[in-house]
Amino acid sequence: MIKAALVERGRGFVTEVVKETEAEEGPAHVLDRIASIVRMVADEVPDRLISGVGIGAPGAINWERTSVIYPPNLPGWGIVDLRTALRERLENQIPIFVENDANLAALGSAHYGVGRPYSAFIMITLGTGVGGAIIYNNKIFRGTTGGAGEIGHMTIDFEGPVDRYGIAGAIEAYLGQRFLSRYARYKLLTRHDSSVHQKASADLVDLTPLMLYEAALEGDEASLEIMAWAGHKLGVVLGSAINLLDIRKVIVGGGLSAAGDMIFSSARKTVRDYVMPDLRDDVEIIRETIGNEAGMLGAAHLVFEYLDEHAASIG
C-alpha cells in the first residue's frame, strides 16, 4: 500500500490518501502512482503550493536522500532516483527527500510519538519484514553512507534460517511476517487443540500473524507460546544492539507490536539476560502507539527540518 498525508506544522494531518502499490507492474508504474497521490494531497492546498515531499521507502537509501537502492518487495527495482523521477512527473522542482521507512517511523516517534521524552533510542518495526533505526540527539543516526540501523539483518544464529537478503539467522528470518507465519504453521499443524485451526484453512497454508494474534487474545495456549517465542528472539537481538550502542530505550512499532505484552513480556525478560550487567539499568521496551502515522509524520518532519535550516541559512 502507498499511504500519504498532507501535514501542516502545528496542526498535524489535514488529509490522508491510500492506494494500492501495484508493485508487480514495475517501477515506472509505481512512480506514476506516487506522483498521482502527491497531486491528490496537494489539491487540498491553495494553488497546490506544498513546501516539500518526504518519502519513506523500504531498503537502503543513498546519503543524499534521493535514491532507493534494491528495495525488497519491489520487483524490478535496482537503484532508482526517486527525487528526479518524481520531479519530472510533477513538473516541479519541489524539495523531495527519500529516507528508509523505519528511519522515518523512528523520527516520527522522536518528535510526535512515545519517543518524545528520549533524546536517544533504538527503533524496531515488526511488519512484512523487520526494520530498525537509531535516534541519537533527536536525529536519525545514518552511519557513513545512510544505511545504519538495519537491526532486522543482525544475526542471532549463524546456522539459522535465511532472511530476504540471504543472511543466515537474521532476526527478520524469525519475526518477518512470512517467516513467523511459516514457523507458526509447522508448530500448529499437530496442535489440533489450537483455535487457529478454526481461523485458517485445513492445512494452515493461509495462516497469518493476525490470526495468531486473534487466537492468542482468546487465550489459545499454542498461539501464546509462539508469541512468547517471538518475544524471546526479539529480546536476544535487542540485547546485542544495546551492548553495541549503549542506548537503553527501545521503541517497537509495526503491525506485530499490537500483540503488546504477549510478545513484550518475554522480550523484556530475555533482553536482561543478553545485556552486560553495567548496561542493564534503565533498559525499557516500549510500544509505539501512533501506528503508521509515525512514518508519515517522520517524512513530514524531514521537510520541516529542511525549511528551518534553509530559513536559518538566509536569515
Rosetta blueprint (number, residue, H / E / L):
1 M L
2 I E
3 K E
4 A E
5 A E
6 L E
7 V E
8 E E
9 R L
10 G L
11 R L
12 G E
13 F E
14 V E
15 T E
16 E E
17 V E
18 V E
19 K E
20 E L
21 T L
22 E L
23 A H
24 E H
25 E H
26 G L
27 P H
28 A H
29 H H
30 V H
31 L H
32 D H
33 R H
34 I H
35 A H
36 S H
37 I H
38 V H
39 R H
40 M H
41 V H
42 A H
43 D L
44 E L
45 V L
46 P H
47 D H
48 R H
49 L L
50 I L
51 S L
52 G L
53 V E
54 G E
55 I E
56 G E
57 A E
58 P L
59 G L
60 A E
61 I E
62 N L
63 W L
64 E L
65 R L
66 T L
67 S E
68 V E
69 I E
70 Y L
71 P L
72 P L
73 N L
74 L L
75 P L
76 G L
77 W L
78 G L
79 I E
80 V E
81 D E
82 L H
83 R H
84 T H
85 A H
86 L H
87 R H
88 E H
89 R H
90 L H
91 E L
92 N L
93 Q L
94 I L
95 P L
96 I E
97 F E
98 V E
99 E E
100 N E
101 D H
102 A H
103 N H
104 L H
105 A H
106 A H
107 L H
108 G H
109 S H
110 A H
111 H H
112 Y H
113 G L
114 V L
115 G L
116 R L
117 P L
118 Y L
119 S L
120 A E
121 F E
122 I E
123 M E
124 I E
125 T E
126 L E
127 G L
128 T L
129 G L
130 V E
131 G E
132 G E
133 A E
134 I E
135 I E
136 Y E
137 N L
138 N L
139 K E
140 I E
141 F L
142 R L
143 G L
144 T L
145 T L
146 G L
147 G L
148 A L
149 G L
150 E L
151 I H
152 G H
153 H H
154 M L
155 T E
156 I L
157 D L
158 F L
159 E L
160 G L
161 P L
162 V E
163 D L
164 R L
165 Y L
166 G L
167 I L
168 A E
169 G L
170 A E
171 I L
172 E H
173 A H
174 Y H
175 L H
176 G L
177 Q H
178 R H
179 F H
180 L H
181 S H
182 R H
183 Y H
184 A H
185 R H
186 Y H
187 K H
188 L H
189 L L
190 T L
191 R L
192 H L
193 D L
194 S L
195 S L
196 V H
197 H H
198 Q H
199 K H
200 A L
201 S L
202 A L
203 D L
204 L L
205 V L
206 D L
207 L L
208 T L
209 P H
210 L H
211 M H
212 L H
213 Y H
214 E H
215 A H
216 A H
217 L H
218 E L
219 G L
220 D L
221 E H
222 A H
223 S H
224 L H
225 E H
226 I H
227 M H
228 A H
229 W H
230 A H
231 G H
232 H H
233 K H
234 L H
235 G H
236 V H
237 V H
238 L H
239 G H
240 S H
241 A H
242 I H
243 N H
244 L H
245 L H
246 D L
247 I L
248 R L
249 K E
250 V E
251 I E
252 V E
253 G E
254 G L
255 G H
256 L H
257 S H
258 A H
259 A H
260 G L
261 D H
262 M H
263 I H
264 F H
265 S H
266 S H
267 A H
268 R H
269 K H
270 T H
271 V H
272 R H
273 D H
274 Y H
275 V L
276 M L
277 P H
278 D H
279 L H
280 R L
281 D L
282 D L
283 V L
284 E E
285 I E
286 I E
287 R E
288 E L
289 T L
290 I L
291 G L
292 N L
293 E H
294 A H
295 G H
296 M H
297 L H
298 G H
299 A H
300 A H
301 H H
302 L H
303 V H
304 F H
305 E H
306 Y H
307 L H
308 D H
309 E H
310 H H
311 A H
312 A H
313 S H
314 I H
315 G L
